[in-house]
Amino acid sequence: MFIRIFANKINALKATQEILTAEMELTAKFAKALGHPIRIAILDLLNSQACCFHGDMAEILPIAKSTLSQHLKELKKAGLIQGNITSPSVKYCINRENFNLAQHLLSEVLK
């Protein structure tokens, strides 16, 4: 009985993996990164200018610098932004290629 249940779970997992495409995985990665209003605000801010320093964003956005750093880390991990270290600060910019890809993939989902 246990072996049959285990085998059924393995087969269900394999079926799920076959259904999910790389495009779906990437779309979910972008959507997860966009799952907080401050991250939307960060992208809006960065999209309105060429680049922005961490310190300048901390003055504009109503959150602590450490919290801002965590949100920037998530956006960077998703590939939506990129950071350049110019000691002693970090300058962030939109990663245009991935930003445009995210726009396309999410618009396809929301058609």
Contacts in CASP RR format, 6 or more apart in sequence:
PFRMAT RR
TARGET T0000
AUTHOR 0000-0000-0000
METHOD contacts of the structure
MODEL  1
MFIRIFANKINALKATQEILTAEMELTAKFAKALGHPIRIAILDLLNSQA
CCFHGDMAEILPIAKSTLSQHLKELKKAGLIQGNITSPSVKYCINRENFN
LAQHLLSEVLK
23 105 0 8 1.000
26 101 0 8 1.000
26 105 0 8 1.000
27 102 0 8 1.000
27 105 0 8 1.000
27 106 0 8 1.000
27 108 0 8 1.000
27 109 0 8 1.000
29 78 0 8 1.000
30 78 0 8 1.000
30 80 0 8 1.000
30 98 0 8 1.000
30 101 0 8 1.000
30 102 0 8 1.000
30 105 0 8 1.000
30 106 0 8 1.000
31 106 0 8 1.000
32 78 0 8 1.000
33 39 0 8 1.000
33 74 0 8 1.000
33 75 0 8 1.000
33 77 0 8 1.000
33 78 0 8 1.000
33 79 0 8 1.000
33 80 0 8 1.000
34 40 0 8 1.000
34 43 0 8 1.000
34 102 0 8 1.000
34 106 0 8 1.000
36 71 0 8 1.000
36 74 0 8 1.000
38 61 0 8 1.000
38 63 0 8 1.000
38 67 0 8 1.000
38 68 0 8 1.000
38 71 0 8 1.000
39 71 0 8 1.000
39 74 0 8 1.000
39 75 0 8 1.000
41 61 0 8 1.000
42 57 0 8 1.000
42 61 0 8 1.000
42 68 0 8 1.000
42 71 0 8 1.000
42 72 0 8 1.000
42 75 0 8 1.000
42 81 0 8 1.000
43 75 0 8 1.000
43 80 0 8 1.000
43 81 0 8 1.000
43 94 0 8 1.000
43 99 0 8 1.000
45 52 0 8 1.000
45 57 0 8 1.000
45 60 0 8 1.000
45 61 0 8 1.000
46 52 0 8 1.000
46 81 0 8 1.000
46 92 0 8 1.000
46 93 0 8 1.000
46 94 0 8 1.000
47 94 0 8 1.000
47 99 0 8 1.000
50 93 0 8 1.000
51 84 0 8 1.000
51 91 0 8 1.000
51 92 0 8 1.000
51 93 0 8 1.000
52 91 0 8 1.000
52 92 0 8 1.000
52 93 0 8 1.000
53 89 0 8 1.000
53 90 0 8 1.000
53 91 0 8 1.000
53 92 0 8 1.000
54 65 0 8 1.000
54 68 0 8 1.000
54 69 0 8 1.000
54 72 0 8 1.000
54 89 0 8 1.000
54 90 0 8 1.000
54 91 0 8 1.000
54 92 0 8 1.000
55 65 0 8 1.000
55 89 0 8 1.000
57 68 0 8 1.000
57 72 0 8 1.000
57 92 0 8 1.000
58 64 0 8 1.000
58 65 0 8 1.000
58 68 0 8 1.000
61 68 0 8 1.000
63 71 0 8 1.000
72 81 0 8 1.000
72 92 0 8 1.000
75 81 0 8 1.000
76 82 0 8 1.000
76 83 0 8 1.000
76 92 0 8 1.000
78 98 0 8 1.000
79 95 0 8 1.000
79 98 0 8 1.000
80 94 0 8 1.000
80 95 0 8 1.000
80 98 0 8 1.000
80 99 0 8 1.000
80 102 0 8 1.000
81 92 0 8 1.000
81 93 0 8 1.000
81 94 0 8 1.000
81 95 0 8 1.000
82 92 0 8 1.000
82 93 0 8 1.000
82 94 0 8 1.000
82 95 0 8 1.000
83 90 0 8 1.000
83 91 0 8 1.000
83 92 0 8 1.000
83 93 0 8 1.000
84 90 0 8 1.000
84 91 0 8 1.000
84 92 0 8 1.000
84 93 0 8 1.000
END
